[in-house]
Amino acid sequence: MSRALEDRLVHRLDARRRAGLERTMPLPERRTGVCYELAGRSVVGFCSNDYLGLASLQTAADLPPTTPAGSTASRLICGDSPEHRALEGRLARLVGCDDALLFASGFAASVGAIPALIEPDDRVFSDVHNHASLIDGLRLAKARAELLAHGMTPPPRPAGPGLTWWVCEAIYSMDGDRCPIDGIRSHLADGGLVYLDEAHALGLFPGGSGLARARGLRPTVVVGTLGKALGCAGAFVAGSATTCAWLRGIARSHVFSTGLSPLLVAAIDRAVTLVSGPEGDRRRARLWANVTRAGELLGRRLSSPIVPIHVGDNHLAVAVSDALLARGWHVQAIRPPTVPPGTARLRLSLSADHTVEQLTALVADLDDVLTTFGRRLRQAS
């Protein structure tokens, strides 16, 4: 053991603790839908991304018993299978693209796809609230990204030989608002390219699609994650057949990774069937009804299941989270670097599995807790 490294890390951890930035992993146990035990008490969770409640709907016992656990190698070596390719075809159709490519996670998708597609001389516009995976992908691409104020659109594409990209999210993971659809439409019509992260939108719209397809848009590249509304794990990048052919041999996080487990591929395939069929329709209806009800309780118009409750101070965000936990609600405090400094918040995440009674009781307790800290719920929203 290096004493110098130990001393350094102890110092760094202590500094983060004093700044209210210490991170620990909550340990849910005996989970049933949105209910589970945490730190010895029964709680209702309001911080997962399981928007449609599909994560606990299927188990390994539902899958064919002969399905192997491992794909054995990179898919460029011998880890490919007909099931991988069939699933990619289904995912491409789900988002209205020609083809798709599976990745181990949404982060792996963007840090692999963005450097493979965006060249240093391309002009790139990136929303200032973009997810860390998009930011790191652009860093690896060595592109000079021009930051856009949140929700703003790029200027008209200048004449010239270079490509102009707009990198943004369909639904922003920490703000819960949507990308400017009309701006994307205009940017594409002007010859610009759009890299759209649909992580928090996929599955929430008719047929299980994301926001872009639901609004009649076809971005240049679409990223979808499979661990949120679809309740599994992994991700994919979709686009033209040529784009995906290029990524298969160039995107480093794909080329140098073992292919997704066939068990996971089978589970995702079943989740696509669920999310795109009648069960998905029923769950989407329940989810959006909960979004509407939560908006009424909070006095705000919500456009997604993600509801930020801003408090600003890191320590206060943790204190409010702890006070809610004591009342049986699990709502995580979100602090930098996940959000900008000075914008610490509680992030409520709604699910089709939440009941109206749970929503009503949570908002009442949240209002009461914030009042004890000298804050008002409407102001925090």
C-alpha positions in Angstrom: 0.0 0.0 0.0 1.3 3.5 -0.9 1.2 5.7 2.2 1.4 8.8 -0.1 -1.6 7.7 -2.1 -3.6 6.9 1.1 -2.8 10.3 2.6 -3.8 12.0 -0.6 -7.1 10.2 -0.9 -8.0 10.7 2.8 -7.3 14.5 2.3 -9.5 14.6 -0.9 -12.3 12.6 0.7 -12.3 14.9 3.7 -12.4 18.0 1.5 -15.4 16.5 -0.4 -17.1 15.7 2.9 -16.7 19.3 4.2 -18.1 20.6 0.9 -21.2 18.5 1.2 -20.1 16.4 -1.8 -19.4 13.0 -0.2 -21.0 10.2 -2.2 -22.2 6.8 -0.9 -24.2 4.1 -2.5 -27.7 3.5 -0.9 -28.4 -0.3 -0.6 -32.0 -1.1 -1.3 -33.1 -4.5 -0.1 -36.2 -6.7 -0.7 -37.4 -4.5 -3.5 -40.9 -4.8 -4.9 -41.6 -2.2 -7.5 -41.1 1.3 -6.0 -41.1 -0.1 -2.4 -38.1 -1.5 -0.7 -36.0 -1.4 2.5 -33.2 1.1 3.0 -31.1 1.5 6.1 -33.5 -0.6 8.0 -36.7 1.2 7.2 -39.4 0.6 4.6 -39.4 3.4 2.0 -41.1 4.3 -1.3 -38.5 5.2 -3.9 -38.8 8.4 -6.0 -35.4 8.4 -7.5 -35.1 5.5 -10.0 -35.3 5.7 -13.8 -37.7 2.8 -14.0 -40.4 5.0 -15.5 -42.7 2.3 -16.6 -42.1 -0.1 -13.8 -40.7 -2.8 -16.1 -37.5 -3.6 -14.1 -39.2 -6.1 -11.8 -41.7 -7.3 -14.3 -39.5 -10.1 -15.8 -36.8 -12.3 -14.3 -34.2 -14.7 -15.5 -36.7 -17.5 -14.9 -38.8 -16.0 -17.8 -35.9 -16.5 -20.3 -35.1 -19.7 -22.2 -33.1 -22.0 -19.9 -30.5 -22.7 -22.6 -29.6 -19.1 -23.0 -25.8 -18.7 -22.3 -24.6 -16.1 -19.8 -21.6 -14.9 -21.8 -21.0 -13.9 -25.4 -17.3 -15.0 -25.0 -15.6 -12.2 -26.9 -15.9 -8.9 -28.7 -18.5 -9.2 -31.4 -15.8 -8.5 -34.0 -14.1 -11.7 -32.9 -16.7 -14.4 -32.1 -19.1 -12.7 -29.7 -21.9 -11.9 -32.2 -25.1 -13.9 -32.6 -28.3 -13.8 -34.6 -30.1 -12.6 -31.5 -27.8 -9.6 -31.2 -28.5 -8.6 -34.8 -32.2 -9.2 -34.5 -32.4 -7.0 -31.4 -30.5 -4.2 -33.1 -33.0 -4.3 -36.0 -35.9 -4.1 -33.5 -34.3 -1.1 -31.7 -33.6 0.7 -35.0 -37.3 0.3 -36.0 -38.4 1.5 -32.6 -36.7 4.9 -33.1 -37.3 5.1 -36.8 -33.7 4.5 -38.0 -32.2 2.1 -40.6 -29.9 0.3 -38.2 -28.6 0.2 -34.6 -25.5 -1.0 -32.6 -25.6 -2.3 -29.1 -23.3 -1.0 -26.4 -22.7 -2.0 -22.7 -24.1 1.3 -21.4 -25.2 4.8 -22.5 -21.9 6.2 -21.3 -20.0 3.6 -23.4 -22.3 4.5 -26.4 -21.5 8.2 -26.4 -17.7 7.9 -25.6 -17.5 5.5 -28.4 -19.8 6.9 -31.1 -19.0 10.7 -30.7 -15.2 10.4 -31.3 -15.9 8.0 -34.2 -18.3 10.4 -35.9 -17.2 13.9 -35.0 -13.9 15.1 -36.3 -11.7 17.9 -34.8 -12.5 20.3 -37.6 -16.2 19.9 -37.4 -18.2 22.7 -35.8 -20.1 21.4 -32.7 -22.7 23.0 -30.6 -23.4 21.4 -27.2 -26.1 22.3 -24.7 -24.5 23.4 -21.4 -26.6 20.9 -19.4 -25.6 17.9 -21.5 -24.9 14.6 -19.7 -21.3 13.8 -18.7 -21.2 11.0 -21.3 -21.8 13.5 -24.1 -19.2 15.9 -22.7 -16.6 13.2 -22.3 -17.4 11.9 -25.8 -16.7 15.4 -27.2 -13.5 15.6 -25.3 -12.3 12.4 -26.8 -13.3 13.6 -30.2 -11.0 16.6 -29.6 -13.8 18.8 -31.0 -14.0 22.4 -30.0 -17.6 22.4 -28.7 -19.4 25.8 -28.6 -21.6 25.7 -25.5 -25.2 26.7 -25.9 -27.2 28.2 -23.1 -29.7 25.5 -21.9 -32.5 25.1 -24.4 -31.1 27.4 -27.0 -30.6 26.5 -30.7 -27.5 26.9 -32.7 -27.1 29.8 -35.2 -27.8 29.2 -38.9 -25.2 26.8 -40.4 -22.4 28.8 -42.1 -21.4 28.0 -45.7 -18.3 25.8 -46.0 -17.1 22.3 -46.3 -17.2 21.2 -42.6 -20.0 19.4 -40.8 -22.0 21.2 -38.2 -23.3 19.1 -35.3 -25.8 19.8 -32.5 -25.4 17.5 -29.5 -28.3 17.5 -27.1 -30.7 15.4 -25.0 -34.4 14.8 -25.8 -35.3 15.0 -22.1 -32.7 16.4 -19.8 -31.8 14.0 -17.0 -31.5 16.6 -14.2 -33.9 19.3 -15.4 -36.7 17.2 -16.8 -37.4 19.6 -19.7 -37.3 18.8 -23.4 -35.1 19.8 -26.3 -36.4 22.5 -28.7 -38.1 20.3 -31.3 -38.7 23.1 -33.8 -35.1 24.1 -33.5 -33.9 20.6 -34.3 -36.3 20.5 -37.2 -34.8 23.7 -38.6 -31.2 22.7 -38.0 -31.7 19.4 -39.9 -33.5 21.2 -42.7 -30.6 23.6 -42.9 -28.2 20.7 -43.5 -26.9 20.4 -39.9 -26.4 17.1 -38.1 -28.0 16.2 -34.8 -26.7 13.7 -32.2 -29.7 13.2 -29.9 -29.5 11.4 -26.6 -33.0 9.8 -26.0 -31.9 8.1 -22.7 -34.8 9.5 -20.6 -37.3 9.7 -23.4 -37.2 6.2 -25.0 -40.3 4.2 -24.2 -42.3 7.1 -22.9 -44.1 7.9 -26.2 -46.6 6.0 -28.4 -45.4 2.6 -29.5 -42.5 2.8 -27.1 -40.6 5.3 -29.2 -38.6 8.3 -28.1 -39.4 12.0 -28.4 -37.9 12.4 -31.9 -40.0 9.8 -33.6 -43.1 10.9 -31.8 -42.6 14.4 -33.2 -41.8 13.2 -36.7 -38.1 13.9 -36.5 -35.2 11.8 -37.8 -32.0 13.0 -36.1 -28.7 12.0 -37.7 -27.8 9.8 -34.7 -30.1 8.6 -31.9 -28.8 7.1 -28.6 -31.2 5.0 -26.5 -30.5 3.4 -23.1 -32.1 0.2 -22.0 -31.9 0.5 -18.3 -34.5 3.2 -17.8 -38.0 2.8 -19.3 -37.2 -0.6 -20.6 -36.0 -1.8 -17.2 -32.9 -3.8 -18.3 -29.4 -2.5 -19.0 -27.2 -1.5 -21.9 -27.7 1.0 -24.7 -27.7 1.4 -28.5 -26.8 4.0 -31.1 -29.0 4.2 -34.2 -28.7 5.9 -37.5 -28.2 5.2 -41.1 -26.9 1.8 -42.3 -23.6 3.5 -43.3 -23.3 5.2 -39.9 -23.7 1.9 -38.0 -21.4 0.1 -40.4 -18.7 2.7 -39.6 -19.3 2.5 -35.8 -19.0 -1.3 -35.8 -15.4 -1.2 -36.8 -14.3 2.2 -35.3 -16.2 3.0 -32.0 -13.6 1.9 -29.5 -16.0 1.1 -26.7 -17.7 -1.4 -29.0 -14.6 -2.8 -30.7 -12.7 -3.5 -27.5 -15.6 -4.8 -25.4 -17.1 -8.2 -25.0 -20.6 -8.4 -26.6 -23.6 -8.0 -24.4 -24.6 -11.2 -22.5 -27.1 -13.3 -24.5 -29.2 -13.4 -21.3 -29.4 -9.6 -21.3 -30.1 -9.6 -25.1 -33.1 -11.9 -24.5 -34.4 -9.8 -21.6 -34.1 -6.6 -23.7 -35.9 -8.3 -26.6 -38.8 -9.1 -24.2 -38.8 -5.6 -22.8 -39.1 -4.2 -26.3 -42.2 -6.4 -26.9 -43.7 -5.1 -23.6 -42.9 -1.5 -24.1 -44.2 -1.4 -27.7 -47.4 -3.3 -27.0 -50.6 -3.0 -25.0 -48.8 -3.4 -21.7 -46.6 -0.5 -22.6 -49.6 1.6 -23.5 -51.2 0.9 -20.2 -48.1 1.8 -18.3 -47.5 5.0 -20.3 -51.0 6.1 -19.5 -50.4 5.6 -15.8 -47.1 7.3 -15.9 -48.4 10.4 -17.7 -51.4 10.6 -15.4 -48.9 10.6 -12.5 -46.9 13.4 -14.2 -50.1 15.5 -14.6 -51.1 14.8 -10.9 -47.6 15.7 -9.6 -47.7 18.9 -11.6 -51.1 19.8 -10.1 -49.7 19.2 -6.6 -46.6 21.2 -7.2 -48.3 24.0 -9.1 -46.1 23.6 -12.1 -46.4 22.3 -15.7 -44.3 19.2 -16.1 -43.1 17.8 -19.4 -41.5 14.6 -18.2 -41.4 12.3 -15.2 -38.3 14.1 -13.9 -39.0 16.8 -11.3 -36.1 18.9 -9.9 -36.7 20.6 -6.5 -33.9 23.2 -6.3 -32.4 24.1 -3.0 -29.0 25.4 -4.0 -26.8 24.4 -1.1 -25.1 21.0 -1.0 -25.5 20.4 2.7 -29.1 21.5 2.6 -29.9 19.1 -0.2 -28.5 16.2 1.8 -30.4 17.3 5.0 -33.7 17.5 3.1 -33.0 14.0 1.6 -32.3 12.6 5.0 -35.4 14.2 6.5 -37.5 12.6 3.8 -35.9 9.3 4.3 -36.9 9.4 8.0 -40.5 9.8 6.8 -40.3 6.8 4.4 -39.4 8.5 1.1 -36.2 7.8 -0.8 -35.3 10.9 -2.8 -31.6 11.4 -3.5 -29.8 14.7 -3.2 -28.2 15.7 -6.5 -25.0 17.8 -6.2 -22.0 18.8 -8.4 -20.5 17.7 -10.6 -23.8 16.1 -11.7 -25.3 19.5 -11.7 -23.6 23.0 -11.8 -22.2 24.4 -8.6 -24.8 26.2 -6.6 -27.7 24.2 -8.1 -28.0 21.3 -5.7 -31.4 19.8 -5.8 -33.7 16.9 -5.0 -34.6 15.0 -8.1 -38.1 13.4 -8.0 -38.4 10.6 -10.5 -42.0 9.4 -11.2 -43.0 5.9 -12.2 -46.1 4.2 -13.5 -46.0 2.2 -10.3 -46.5 5.2 -8.0 -50.0 5.6 -6.6 -51.9 8.9 -6.3 -51.9 8.5 -2.6 -48.1 8.1 -2.6 -47.7 11.2 -4.7 -50.0 13.3 -2.5 -48.3 12.2 0.7 -44.8 12.8 -0.7 -45.5 16.3 -1.8 -47.1 17.1 1.6 -44.1 15.8 3.4 -41.7 17.6 1.1 -43.5 20.9 1.7 -43.4 20.3 5.4 -39.6 19.4 5.4 -38.7 22.4 3.3 -40.6 24.7 5.6 -38.6 23.4 8.6 -35.5 24.5 6.7 -36.9 27.9 5.9 -37.7 27.1 2.3 -41.0 27.0 0.3 -41.8 24.2 -2.0 -43.1 26.5 -4.8 -39.9 28.6 -4.6 -37.7 25.4 -4.7 -39.5 24.2 -7.8 
